[in-house]
Amino acid sequence: MALCSSTSLELKNPFIEGTKGKIATSKSFLRVGYVAKNEKSCCCNGRKVAVSSHLMPGHLEGSFMGKKRLEEPSQKMDFVRTLLIDNYDSYTYNIYQELSVVNGVPPVVIRNDEWTWEDACHYLYEKRAFDNIVISPGPGSPTCAADIGICLRLLLECRDIPILGVCLGHQALGYVNGARIVHASEPVHGRLSEIEHNGSRLFDNIPSGRKSGFKVVRYHSLIIDSEALPKELIPTAWTSSSTHSFLESPNSGLNLDACKNQIRPSTSSDTFSTGSHNGASWSFSHPGRMQGGKVLMGIMHSTRPHYGLQFHPESIATCHGRQIFENFREITEDYWQRLRPRSTFINERNVHYTACMQVHVASQLFRVPRIGSLVHKEDAQPFKEAFRRSQLLGNANVNCLSISRALKFPESSINVRHLKLKWRKFDKLAARVGGARNIFNELFGACKAENTFWLDSSSVEKKRARFSFMGGKDGPLWRQMTFRLSDQSDMDFKGGGYLSIKDTQGSSESMFLEKGFLDFLNQELLSFTYDEEDFEELPFDFHGGYIGYLGYSLKVECGMLSNRHKSTTPDACFFFADNFVVIDHLNDNVYILSLHEESTTSIPWLDDTENKLLCLEASATRKLGEQASPTATVSPYKAGFLGEKSREQYIKDVSKCLEYIKDGESYELCLTSQMRKTVGDIDSLGLYLHLREKNPAPYAAWLNFSNEDLCICCSSPERFLRLDRNGILEAKPIKGTIARGVTLEEDEELKLKLQYSEKDQAENLMIVDLLRNDLGRVCEPGSVHVPHLMEVESYATVHTMVSTIRGKKRSNVSAVDCVRAAFPGGSMTGAPKLRSMELLDSLENSSRGIYSGSIGFFSYNQTFDLNIVIRTIVIHDGEASIGAGGAIVALSNPEDEYDEMLLKTRAPASAVIEFQ
């Protein structure tokens, strides 16, 4: 296309920083497929990939940007339109959130293989739909075509559009202009470095140098070789080889609020500064060359408005990250306003807005009201992603966000119905009847507690959890849903699976769900209507609905194309709970609730349950709710469990993970394993009651699906995701674990060791940024925040490092949409999530099954609360299994990782051997 073709020009360019008069041109051509001698050849999914020569035409002569600066005063645009290229990364939507706030309108996000070059030219040049481009981080290397997609050609051809590349995007900018991509001296992931820069416009109002307060987060294994930097590229930022953890000592922590707001006086944007700004200087002799020992952290093109950053400005722990994006917006504004008369440019932008980019009906369904009547694609993107995935899976009807509900009312297995809620409250009753354990035993413990549930906040200290929910096979609306994914293989997965539904009368039906379980669950929840006044006085968010689990293999409904292993347990199993009990541990109150159809007149279950509660006396029952004295935990092998991997094999797999990390394939890999023991006809409820005494946890659970011969005894300390009635999403990932000490002094020492561990902080930070990304996909721009970062919580056997991420859900996404955007929990996968799960599937010997999935509820009023299934005993067909693992990062030691994995199995394994 003519608009995208290369031309040779010689123009004066007063817009590029540090340039005056004519730009020196280069006639050198990039050597196609050139990789440094010490690099491995690019291998993608087991096959070598070469960058085709037509994508790498080399350095074209001259400058493209033309036209002298206009004399009219510069005015800010109302908004800036960004095309954000996602390189299949797990931090892209953190950039999305930042750009949404800075630009005044959300960017359009496309995957790097979603558009053809003709598509890109159409929107960038014919429709003039964008003002700039941002290229995201991602796994792999820019030398691998499958990793970088269309980005190389954008950098080559779009010489007249401002582009910012982050991490992989930064490396792509270097590679496409002739730089070598080499291994860094060591991989750096989730660790901080102090940055010095040259005062270029991208760093306006940002300090520079040691102790200046400009610390940034790095996630990379590869770098641009600064020793052989082409003359077309100018280094703009660099750091020493030393790194820092987020918290370095009790007296020298990094103040997050302070680092976000630190600024320095702006320096001239037209000349390079080589001194320090508000900090000690690293000497820098020439703006085009670096001294030895420095790692290149930023570059810019000498004749094009193209910039690169090796670090991650979007990370929660990077100081002045938003200022960088604001500076890029200003660079974009100045570039376009100087290039064309403002009045003409604004008219063109309004005419050629992104409304034409919508997919089918998506343009009518998803709008961003902040821009008046203008339609934007950001809400249509999940639809496009699902549509693209449906093509890959051979199912053209699959869609994301259940768009069909905006066109017609969804079909449902229980039909559309209006639900009413009746409830009663008993003040201060819980303690008088012996606590939650006595209540469960009395109401639901008969007949081996078949078909019962208990979301059990058995650890309520420090307000970690407040409510417990319990129930059984009662009212007329009760039913059990069991879902199994269809048979699949790596090469051929058509999606969908088989659902069976059984009701309280024993009748059952089966069906094949072509669109999968999550789509079905979404339609089920959307089919209910209700009156908010029924529950507005209740202090909790579950008012009836589905309680059960999502297995880890449902990742194929959340972006993964296949599962390597088939789970022996159902991939999802839920009760529809219509009659249940809630315990408020904070106020010691008990609630009984019954959900029914509007036509129902009497509810005998409420009367019967009230009578049972009032007759239950704590003195008539053993004080089972009292905590037993702590006992020493034992190794799972001493408890008779057999690991699916030997110590040697697990250590070998950790080493493989470290190789993947070194090659840039992942930042963090959460490797897991399973241990199993034959237990026969064990008293599963008794085992769970023993486990909750030995290892109480805020997100514990008991589930008994007796029709599946399946019991789950869970003592999880980790919340995956919660959506409350106010539309607030919350995630609480755990990364970083250490054993408790024997004495108080030793225990405090171990706690501090965890708090200031560089490795554990790096693990936690990577997952925090990943969860921010996942929430950012479905939350209002600018609403995602981290109120608690890397706090240490103590449990019966371990200390853990916990962070909290929150955001405001967008009004046009459902509860299930939020889960789909974040499942499986990032603390169980690593980052980037999709690539990491692919690698883990290749390393692990069996399906994780229920382990690594989520247990919790979906209320009929579109709230939910789900845990991460860890510290859990799954009893199925007479066998007990325990899953455990740990996050592998660049700082990991294989032997230590094996020991940590065993540590996490000790509490559940000990409960089994003690109970037997």
MARSE-312877 format. One record per residue (C-alpha): residue number from 0; x, y, z. Coordinates in steps of 0.25 Angstrom, whole numbers, plus 2048, in hexadecimal, padded with zeros to 3 digits. Example, Ala and Ser with C-alpha at 12.3 -4.5 7.8 and 13.67 -1.06 7.14 Angstrom:
# MARSE-312877
   num   east   north    up
     0    831     7EE   81F
     1    837     7FC   81D
//
This chain:
# MARSE-312877
   num   east   north    up
     0    800     800   800
     1    805     80E   7FC
     2    802     813   80A
     3    80B     809   810
     4    816     808   806
     5    824     80C   809
     6    829     819   803
     7    837     820   803
     8    836     82F   808
     9    840     839   80D
    10    838     842   816
    11    83B     84C   822
    12    836     846   82E
    13    835     84F   83A
    14    82C     846   842
    15    836     83B   845
    16    83D     83D   852
    17    84B     841   852
    18    84B     843   843
    19    84E     850   83B
    20    84D     853   82C
    21    84E     847   823
    22    84E     839   828
    23    85A     830   824
    24    854     824   81D
    25    859     816   81C
    26    85A     80D   810
    27    85D     801   818
    28    853     7F5   818
    29    850     7EC   823
    30    855     7DE   822
    31    849     7D5   822
    32    848     7CB   82D
    33    855     7D0   834
    34    857     7CB   842
    35    863     7CD   84B
    36    86D     7C1   84B
    37    86A     7BD   859
    38    85B     7BD   856
    39    853     7B0   854
    40    84B     7AF   847
    41    83D     7B3   848
    42    834     7A8   84B
    43    825     7A9   84C
    44    81C     79D   851
    45    827     794   84C
    46    82A     79A   83F
    47    834     7A4   83A
    48    82E     7B1   835
    49    835     7BB   82C
    50    831     7C9   82A
    51    82D     7CA   81B
    52    835     7D4   813
    53    829     7DC   80E
    54    827     7E1   81D
    55    835     7E6   81E
    56    839     7EF   813
    57    843     7F6   81B
    58    846     805   81E
    59    83F     80E   814
    60    846     81B   810
    61    841     828   815
    62    837     82D   81F
    63    828     82C   81C
    64    822     836   826
    65    823     843   81E
    66    81D     851   820
    67    823     85B   829
    68    81D     85E   836
    69    811     867   835
    70    811     874   83C
    71    803     873   842
    72    803     870   851
    73    802     861   855
    74    7F5     85C   85A
    75    7F2     84F   861
    76    7E9     845   85A
    77    7DD     841   861
    78    7E1     832   861
    79    7EC     82A   85A
    80    7E9     81D   853
    81    7F3     812   855
    82    7F4     805   84E
    83    7F9     7FB   859
    84    800     7EE   853
    85    7FF     7E3   85D
    86    80A     7D9   85C
    87    802     7CE   863
    88    807     7D4   870
    89    801     7D5   87E
    90    804     7E3   881
    91    7FE     7E9   874
    92    7F1     7EE   87B
    93    7FA     7F5   886
    94    7FE     7FE   87A
    95    7F0     7FE   875
    96    7EB     804   883
    97    7F6     80E   883
    98    7F4     813   875
    99    7E5     813   877
   100    7E7     81E   882
   101    7F2     825   87B
   102    7EC     826   86E
   103    7DE     829   871
   104    7D9     81D   86A
   105    7DD     80E   86B
   106    7E6     809   860
   107    7E2     7FE   856
   108    7E9     7F1   859
   109    7EC     7E7   84F
   110    7F5     7DA   850
   111    802     7DA   847
   112    7FC     7D0   83E
   113    7EE     7D5   83D
   114    7F0     7DF   831
   115    7F6     7DD   824
   116    7FF     7E8   81F
   117    7F4     7ED   816
   118    7EB     7EE   822
   119    7F5     7F7   829
   120    7F7     800   81D
   121    7E8     801   81C
   122    7E6     806   82A
   123    7F3     80E   82C
   124    7F3     815   81F
   125    7E6     814   817
   126    7DD     816   823
   127    7E7     81E   82B
   128    7E1     817   838
   129    7EE     819   841
   130    7F7     823   845
   131    802     81A   84B
   132    806     80B   84D
   133    80A     804   85A
   134    811     7F6   858
   135    80F     7EE   865
   136    819     7E5   86C
   137    818     7D6   869
   138    81F     7C9   86A
   139    82A     7C4   861
   140    833     7CC   858
   141    831     7D7   84D
   142    839     7CD   844
   143    82E     7C3   844
   144    823     7C7   83A
   145    819     7BF   842
   146    81C     7C7   84F
   147    81C     7D5   849
   148    811     7D4   83E
   149    80E     7E1   836
   150    816     7EA   83F
   151    823     7E9   837
   152    81C     7EE   82B
   153    815     7F9   832
   154    822     7FE   837
   155    828     7FD   829
   156    81D     803   821
   157    816     80D   82B
   158    821     817   82B
   159    817     822   82C
   160    80F     81E   838
   161    814     81F   847
   162    817     811   84C
   163    81B     80D   85B
   164    821     7FF   85D
   165    821     7F9   86B
   166    82A     7ED   86E
   167    828     7E4   862
   168    824     7F0   85A
   169    830     7F7   85E
   170    839     7EB   85A
   171    831     7EB   84D
   172    834     7FA   84A
   173    843     7F6   84C
   174    843     7EA   844
   175    83B     7F0   838
   176    846     7FB   837
   177    852     7F1   837
   178    854     7EF   846
   179    858     7E2   84C
   180    84F     7DB   856
   181    858     7D3   860
   182    856     7CD   86E
   183    857     7D6   879
   184    862     7D3   883
   185    857     7CD   88C
   186    847     7CD   88A
   187    841     7D8   892
   188    832     7D6   895
   189    82A     7DD   8A0
   190    836     7E5   8A5
   191    839     7F4   8A5
   192    844     7FC   89F
   193    848     80B   8A1
   194    848     812   893
   195    850     81D   88D
   196    84B     824   881
   197    850     82E   877
   198    844     838   879
   199    83D     835   86C
   200    82E     839   86C
   201    829     82B   86F
   202    830     82D   87D
   203    82B     83C   87F
   204    828     83F   88E
   205    82F     832   893
   206    83B     832   89B
   207    848     82A   897
   208    853     823   89D
   209    856     81C   8AA
   210    84E     81F   8B6
   211    845     828   8AE
   212    839     820   8B0
   213    837     81B   8A2
   214    836     80C   8A4
   215    830     803   89A
   216    82C     7F4   899
   217    832     7EB   88F
   218    82D     7DE   889
   219    837     7DA   87E
   220    842     7CF   87B
   221    846     7D5   86E
   222    84C     7E3   86B
   223    851     7EC   85F
   224    860     7EB   85E
   225    864     7F9   861
   226    872     7F6   85D
   227    86E     7F5   84E
   228    862     7FF   84E
   229    85F     804   840
   230    861     813   83D
   231    852     814   83A
   232    84F     811   849
   233    852     81B   854
   234    853     815   863
   235    84A     81D   86C
   236    84A     815   879
   237    853     80B   880
   238    856     805   88D
   239    861     7FE   894
   240    861     7EF   896
   241    85C     7EF   8A4
   242    84E     7ED   8A8
   243    845     7F0   8B4
   244    839     7E9   8BA
   245    82C     7F1   8BD
   246    82F     7F1   8CC
   247    83E     7F1   8CF
   248    83E     7F2   8DE
   249    835     7F6   8E9
   250    83A     804   8E8
   251    83B     806   8D9
   252    82F     802   8D3
   253    82A     808   8C6
   254    81E     811   8C8
   255    815     80E   8BD
   256    80D     81B   8BE
   257    819     824   8BE
   258    820     81D   8B2
   259    813     81F   8AA
   260    813     82E   8AD
   261    822     831   8AD
   262    825     83B   8A2
   263    831     844   89E
   264    831     851   896
   265    830     84F   887
   266    83C     850   87F
   267    83D     854   870
   268    837     84A   867
   269    840     84E   85B
   270    84E     84B   861
   271    853     83F   868
   272    857     840   876
   273    863     837   87B
   274    863     83B   88A
   275    85B     836   895
   276    84E     83C   89A
   277    84B     83B   8A9
   278    855     830   8AB
   279    863     82A   8AA
   280    868     82A   89B
   281    86C     81E   893
   282    876     824   889
   283    871     824   87B
   284    87B     829   871
   285    873     82A   864
   286    864     829   862
   287    866     81F   857
   288    86F     815   85F
   289    86F     80F   86C
   290    87B     80B   876
   291    87D     7FD   87A
   292    875     7F7   885
   293    868     7FE   882
   294    85C     7F7   87E
   295    854     7FF   873
   296    846     802   878
   297    841     80C   86E
   298    843     810   85F
   299    83D     819   855
   300    83F     819   846
   301    847     825   840
   302    83D     829   835
   303    830     822   839
   304    826     825   845
   305    829     817   84A
   306    82D     814   858
   307    830     807   860
   308    831     804   86F
   309    837     7F7   874
   310    830     7F9   882
   311    821     7F8   885
   312    81B     806   887
   313    80E     800   88A
   314    812     7F8   896
   315    80C     7FB   8A4
   316    81A     7FD   8A9
   317    820     806   89E
   318    822     814   8A2
   319    81D     81F   899
   320    817     815   88F
   321    80B     81D   88C
   322    813     829   88A
   323    81A     821   87F
   324    80D     81F   878
   325    809     82D   87A
   326    816     831   873
   327    813     828   867
   328    805     82E   866
   329    80C     83C   865
   330    816     837   85B
   331    80A     832   853
   332    802     83F   854
   333    80E     847   850
   334    812     83E   845
   335    804     83F   83E
   336    802     84D   841
   337    80F     852   83B
   338    80D     849   82F
   339    7FF     84E   82B
   340    7F6     85A   82D
   341    7EF     857   83A
   342    7E1     85A   834
   343    7E2     851   829
   344    7E8     846   832
   345    7DD     847   83C
   346    7D3     846   831
   347    7D9     839   82B
   348    7DB     833   839
   349    7CC     835   83C
   350    7C8     82F   82E
   351    7D1     824   82F
   352    7CF     81F   83D
   353    7CF     810   840
   354    7C0     80D   83E
   355    7C3     806   831
   356    7CB     7FC   839
   357    7C0     7F4   840
   358    7BD     7E6   83D
   359    7AF     7E3   839
   360    7A5     7E7   844
   361    7B0     7EA   84E
   362    7B0     7F9   849
   363    7A2     7FA   84E
   364    7A3     7F2   85B
   365    7B0     7F8   861
   366    7B2     807   862
   367    7BB     810   86A
   368    7B2     81C   86F
   369    7BE     825   873
   370    7C0     829   864
   371    7B1     82D   862
   372    7AB     827   856
   373    7B8     821   851
   374    7B9     812   851
   375    7C6     80B   855
   376    7CB     7FD   854
   377    7D1     7FA   861
   378    7C4     7F3   866
   379    7C3     7EC   859
   380    7D1     7E6   85A
   381    7CD     7DA   863
   382    7C3     7D6   858
   383    7CD     7D7   84E
   384    7D7     7CE   856
   385    7CC     7C4   858
   386    7C8     7C4   849
   387    7D6     7C2   845
   388    7D7     7B7   84F
   389    7CA     7B1   84A
   390    7D0     7B0   83C
   391    7DD     7A9   842
   392    7D4     79F   849
   393    7CB     79D   83D
   394    7BF     7A3   844
   395    7BA     7AF   83D
   396    7AF     7B2   847
   397    7B7     7B3   853
   398    7B7     7C1   859
   399    7BC     7C8   865
   400    7B4     7D1   86F
   401    7A8     7C9   86B
   402    7A5     7D4   861
   403    798     7CC   85D
   404    791     7D1   86A
   405    791     7DF   864
   406    789     7DA   858
   407    780     7CF   85E
   408    77D     7CA   86C
   409    787     7BE   86E
   410    782     7B0   86F
   411    783     7A9   87C
   412    781     79B   882
   413    778     7A0   88D
   414    771     7AA   884
   415    76F     7B9   887
   416    769     7BB   895
   417    768     7C5   8A0
   418    76E     7C1   8AD
   419    76A     7C6   8BA
   420    772     7C5   8C7
   421    76D     7C3   8D5
   422    777     7C3   8E1
   423    777     7C4   8F0
   424    782     7C9   8F9
   425    786     7C3   907
   426    78F     7CD   90F
   427    79B     7C7   917
   428    797     7B9   914
   429    7A3     7B3   90F
   430    7AB     7B2   91B
   431    79F     7AE   923
   432    79E     7A1   91B
   433    7AC     79E   91A
   434    7B1     7A5   90E
   435    7B1     7A2   8FF
   436    7B5     793   901
   437    7AA     78F   90A
   438    7A0     796   900
   439    7A5     78F   8F4
   440    7A5     781   8FB
   441    797     783   901
   442    790     789   8F4
   443    798     782   8E9
   444    7A1     777   8EF
   445    798     76B   8EE
   446    79A     760   8E3
   447    7A9     763   8E2
   448    7A5     772   8DE
   449    7A2     76D   8D0
   450    79F     778   8C6
   451    7A3     784   8D0
   452    7AC     790   8CF
   453    7B3     799   8D9
   454    7BA     7A5   8D5
   455    7C2     7A6   8E2
   456    7C8     7B2   8E8
   457    7CF     7AA   8F2
   458    7DA     7B5   8F4
   459    7D4     7C2   8F7
   460    7DF     7C9   8FF
   461    7E3     7D7   8F9
   462    7D6     7D8   8F1
   463    7DB     7CF   8E6
   464    7CE     7C9   8E4
   465    7C0     7CB   8EB
   466    7B5     7C2   8E6
   467    7B3     7B3   8E4
   468    7A9     7AD   8DB
   469    7A3     79F   8DD
   470    798     796   8D7
   471    793     789   8D2
   472    78A     782   8C8
   473    77D     789   8CC
   474    773     792   8C5
   475    76C     791   8B8
   476    776     799   8B0
   477    782     791   8B4
   478    78A     78A   8A9
   479    798     785   8A6
   480    79F     789   89A
   481    7AB     780   895
   482    7B3     784   889
   483    7BE     77C   882
   484    7C6     782   876
   485    7C6     77A   86A
   486    7D1     771   866
   487    7DD     779   861
   488    7EB     778   85C
   489    7F6     783   859
   490    7F3     783   84B
   491    7E4     782   84A
   492    7DA     788   854
   493    7CD     78D   850
   494    7C8     793   85D
   495    7BC     790   865
   496    7B9     785   86F
   497    7AE     77C   875
   498    7A5     781   880
   499    79C     779   889
   500    791     77F   892
   501    78A     778   89D
   502    77F     77E   8A6
   503    77A     77B   8B4
   504    770     771   8AF
   505    77B     769   8A8
   506    778     76B   89A
   507    783     76F   891
   508    786     774   883
   509    793     775   87B
   510    797     77E   86F
   511    7A3     782   867
   512    7A7     790   869
   513    7AE     795   85D
   514    7B2     7A2   862
   515    7B7     79D   86F
   516    7B3     79D   87E
   517    7B6     7AC   881
   518    7AD     7B0   876
   519    7A2     7A8   87B
   520    7A4     7AD   88A
   521    7A4     7BB   885
   522    797     7B9   87E
   523    791     7B2   88A
   524    794     7BD   893
   525    78F     7C7   889
   526    782     7C0   888
   527    77E     7C4   897
   528    776     7D0   89A
   529    775     7D5   8A9
   530    771     7E0   8B2
   531    77D     7E7   8B9
   532    775     7EB   8C5
   533    774     7DC   8C8
   534    783     7DC   8CC
   535    787     7EA   8CE
   536    788     7E9   8DD
   537    791     7DD   8DD
   538    7A0     7DF   8E0
   539    7A5     7D4   8D6
   540    7A4     7D2   8C7
   541    7A0     7C4   8C5
   542    791     7C3   8C5
   543    78F     7B6   8BE
   544    794     7B0   8B1
   545    7A0     7A8   8AD
   546    7AA     7A2   8B7
   547    7B5     799   8B2
   548    7C2     799   8AB
   549    7C9     79C   89D
   550    7D4     792   89A
   551    7E1     797   894
   552    7DF     791   887
   553    7D4     79B   884
   554    7E0     7A4   880
   555    7DC     7A0   872
   556    7CF     7A8   873
   557    7D8     7B4   877
   558    7E2     7B5   86C
   559    7EA     7A8   86C
   560    7E8     7A0   85F
   561    7EA     792   865
   562    7ED     78A   872
   563    7F8     780   871
   564    7F2     777   87C
   565    7E4     772   87F
   566    7DE     774   88D
   567    7D9     768   894
   568    7CF     771   89C
   569    7C4     779   896
   570    7C9     786   890
   571    7BE     78E   897
   572    7B4     78A   8A1
   573    7AA     793   8A8
   574    79D     792   8B1
   575    792     79C   8AF
   576    790     7A0   8BE
   577    782     7A5   8C1
   578    782     7A2   8D0
   579    78E     7A5   8D8
   580    794     7AB   8E5
   581    79D     7B6   8E7
   582    7A6     7B9   8F3
   583    7AB     7C7   8F6
   584    7B8     7C5   8FD
   585    7BA     7D3   900
   586    7AD     7D5   908
   587    7AA     7C7   90B
   588    79D     7C7   904
   589    796     7BC   8FC
   590    78D     7BE   8F0
   591    784     7B3   8E9
   592    780     7B6   8DB
   593    777     7B0   8D1
   594    776     7B3   8C2
   595    769     7B0   8BB
   596    760     7B3   8AF
   597    757     7BF   8B0
   598    74B     7B6   8B0
   599    74F     7AE   8BD
   600    747     7B1   8C9
   601    74D     7A9   8D4
   602    75B     7A6   8D8
   603    75B     79B   8E2
   604    76B     79A   8E2
   605    76C     7A7   8E9
   606    763     7A2   8F4
   607    76A     795   8F5
   608    778     79A   8F5
   609    774     7A5   900
   610    76F     79A   909
   611    77C     792   907
   612    785     79E   90A
   613    77D     7A2   917
   614    77D     794   91C
   615    78C     793   91A
   616    794     795   927
   617    7A3     796   928
   618    7A3     78F   935
   619    79C     782   92F
   620    7A8     781   925
   621    7B7     77F   926
   622    7BE     78C   925
   623    7C2     788   917
   624    7C4     797   913
   625    7D0     798   91C
   626    7DE     798   915
   627    7E6     78C   918
   628    7F4     78E   91C
   629    7FE     78F   911
   630    806     783   90D
   631    812     781   904
   632    810     780   8F6
   633    816     774   8EE
   634    81B     772   8E0
   635    810     76D   8D6
   636    81A     761   8D3
   637    819     75D   8E2
   638    80A     75E   8E1
   639    80A     754   8D6
   640    808     75D   8CA
   641    80F     75A   8BD
   642    814     765   8B5
   643    812     765   8A6
   644    820     76A   8A4
   645    82D     767   8AC
   646    835     771   8B2
   647    83F     770   8A7
   648    834     772   89C
   649    82E     77E   8A3
   650    83B     785   8A5
   651    83E     782   896
   652    831     788   892
   653    834     795   89A
   654    841     796   893
   655    839     795   886
   656    831     7A0   88B
   657    83D     7A8   88D
   658    842     7A6   87F
   659    834     7AB   87A
   660    836     7B7   882
   661    844     7BA   87E
   662    83F     7B9   86F
   663    834     7C3   872
   664    829     7B9   870
   665    823     7BD   87E
   666    825     7C6   88A
   667    820     7BC   894
   668    81B     7AD   893
   669    813     7A7   89E
   670    817     799   89D
   671    80E     78F   8A5
   672    80E     780   8A8
   673    804     776   8AE
   674    805     76C   8B9
   675    7FB     760   8BB
   676    7F7     756   8C6
   677    7EC     74B   8C6
   678    7E3     74E   8D1
   679    7D7     745   8CE
   680    7CA     748   8D5
   681    7CF     753   8DE
   682    7C6     75C   8E6
   683    7C8     768   8DD
   684    7C0     772   8E6
   685    7C8     76E   8F2
   686    7D5     770   8EB
   687    7D0     77E   8E7
   688    7CD     781   8F5
   689    7DA     77D   8F9
   690    7E1     785   8EE
   691    7DA     792   8F2
   692    7DE     790   900
   693    7ED     78E   8FD
   694    7EE     798   8F1
   695    7E2     7A2   8F2
   696    7E1     7AB   8E6
   697    7D9     7B7   8E2
   698    7D5     7B1   8D5
   699    7D3     7A2   8D9
   700    7C8     799   8D3
   701    7C1     78C   8D4
   702    7BA     787   8C8
   703    7B4     779   8C7
   704    7AF     775   8B9
   705    7AA     767   8BD
   706    7A5     763   8AF
   707    7B4     765   8AA
   708    7BA     75E   8B6
   709    7C1     76B   8B8
   710    7C4     773   8C5
   711    7CD     77F   8C6
   712    7D4     783   8D3
   713    7DA     791   8D0
   714    7E2     79A   8DA
   715    7E5     7A5   8D0
   716    7EB     7B2   8D6
   717    7E9     7B9   8C8
   718    7DE     7C0   8C1
   719    7DE     7C0   8B2
   720    7D3     7CA   8AF
   721    7C7     7D1   8B5
   722    7BC     7DA   8AF
   723    7B3     7E1   8B9
   724    7A6     7E7   8B8
   725    7AC     7F5   8B5
   726    7B4     7EF   8A9
   727    7C1     7EF   8B0
   728    7CB     7E4   8AB
   729    7D6     7DF   8B5
   730    7E1     7D5   8B3
   731    7EA     7D1   8BF
   732    7F6     7C9   8B9
   733    800     7C2   8C2
   734    80E     7C1   8BD
   735    819     7BE   8C7
   736    818     7B4   8D2
   737    821     7B0   8DE
   738    81F     7A6   8E9
   739    81C     7AB   8F7
   740    826     7AB   902
   741    827     7A2   90E
   742    829     7AE   918
   743    823     7BC   917
   744    831     7C2   914
   745    834     7B8   909
   746    826     7BA   904
   747    828     7C9   903
   748    835     7C7   8FC
   749    82F     7BE   8F2
   750    824     7C8   8EF
   751    82E     7D4   8ED
   752    836     7CA   8E4
   753    82A     7C8   8DB
   754    826     7D7   8DB
   755    834     7DC   8D6
   756    837     7D0   8CD
   757    83A     7D6   8BF
   758    836     7C9   8B9
   759    828     7C8   8C0
   760    826     7D7   8BD
   761    829     7D5   8AF
   762    81F     7C9   8AE
   763    814     7D1   8B5
   764    816     7DE   8AC
   765    815     7D6   89F
   766    808     7D0   8A3
   767    803     7DD   8A8
   768    805     7E3   89B
   769    7FF     7D7   894
   770    7F2     7D8   89D
   771    7F2     7E7   89A
   772    7F2     7E4   88B
   773    7E7     7D9   88D
   774    7DE     7E3   894
   775    7E2     7EE   88B
   776    7DB     7E6   87F
   777    7CD     7E8   886
   778    7CE     7F4   88F
   779    7CC     802   88D
   780    7D8     80A   888
   781    7E0     80F   894
   782    7D9     807   89E
   783    7E3     7FC   8A0
   784    7EB     7FE   8AD
   785    7F4     7F7   8B7
   786    7F0     7FB   8C5
   787    7F9     7F0   8CC
   788    806     7EC   8C6
   789    80F     7E0   8CB
   790    809     7DF   8D9
   791    80D     7D3   8E1
   792    802     7CB   8E7
   793    804     7C0   8F1
   794    7FC     7B2   8F1
   795    7FD     7A6   8F9
   796    809     7A0   8F2
   797    80F     7AB   8E9
   798    811     7BA   8E6
   799    80C     7BF   8D9
   800    80E     7CB   8D1
   801    800     7D1   8CC
   802    7FC     7DD   8C4
   803    7EE     7E3   8C1
   804    7EA     7E8   8B3
   805    7DD     7EF   8B1
   806    7D5     7F5   8A6
   807    7C7     7FA   8A1
   808    7C0     7F1   898
   809    7BB     7F7   88B
   810    7AC     7F7   88A
   811    7AC     7EF   87D
   812    7B3     7E2   882
   813    7AD     7D7   88A
   814    7B2     7D0   896
   815    7B6     7C4   88E
   816    7BD     7CD   884
   817    7C6     7D2   890
   818    7CA     7C4   893
   819    7CD     7C0   885
   820    7D6     7CC   884
   821    7DE     7C7   890
   822    7DD     7B8   890
   823    7E5     7B0   894
   824    7EB     7B9   89F
   825    7F8     7BF   89B
   826    7FF     7BA   8A8
   827    7FD     7AC   8A3
   828    802     7AF   895
   829    80D     7B9   894
   830    80F     7C4   88A
   831    80D     7C6   87E
   832    801     7BD   881
   833    7FE     7B6   874
   834    80C     7B3   870
   835    80F     7AF   87F
   836    803     7A5   87F
   837    808     79F   872
   838    816     79D   877
   839    810     797   884
   840    807     78D   87D
   841    814     788   876
   842    81B     786   883
   843    810     780   88C
   844    80C     772   88C
   845    7FD     772   88E
   846    7F2     77B   88F
   847    7F1     784   89B
   848    7E2     781   89C
   849    7DB     789   8A7
   850    7E9     78E   8AD
   851    7EC     79C   8A7
   852    7DE     79E   8A4
   853    7D4     7A6   8AC
   854    7C9     7A3   8B7
   855    7BE     7AC   8BA
   856    7B1     7B2   8B7
   857    7A9     7B9   8AC
   858    79D     7C0   8B1
   859    791     7C2   8A9
   860    792     7D1   8AA
   861    7A0     7D1   8A3
   862    7AA     7D1   8AE
   863    7B4     7C6   8B1
   864    7C0     7C3   8BA
   865    7CA     7B8   8B6
   866    7D6     7B3   8BC
   867    7E3     7AC   8B7
   868    7E3     79D   8B9
   869    7F0     79B   8C1
   870    7F3     794   8CE
   871    7E8     78A   8CA
   872    7E4     77B   8CB
   873    7DC     776   8BF
   874    7D6     768   8C2
   875    7D1     761   8B5
   876    7CE     753   8B3
   877    7D5     74F   8C0
   878    7E2     757   8BD
   879    7E7     763   8C4
   880    7EF     76D   8BC
   881    7F6     77A   8C0
   882    7FC     784   8B6
   883    807     78D   8B9
   884    812     795   8B2
   885    819     7A3   8B2
   886    81C     7AE   8A9
   887    829     7AD   8A2
   888    830     7BA   89F
   889    83E     7BE   89A
   890    843     7BE   8A9
   891    83E     7B0   8AC
   892    846     7A5   8B1
   893    841     797   8AC
   894    844     790   8BA
   895    83D     79B   8C2
   896    831     79B   8B8
   897    82F     78C   8BB
   898    830     78E   8CA
   899    825     799   8C9
   900    81C     790   8C1
   901    81D     786   8CC
   902    81B     790   8D6
   903    80D     794   8D0
   904    808     785   8D1
   905    80C     783   8DF
   906    7FF     788   8E6
   907    7F5     780   8DD
   908    7FE     774   8DD
   909    7FF     774   8EC
   910    7F0     775   8EE
   911    7EE     769   8E6
   912    7F8     760   8EE
   913    7F4     766   8FB
   914    7E5     763   8F8
   915    7E7     755   8F3
//
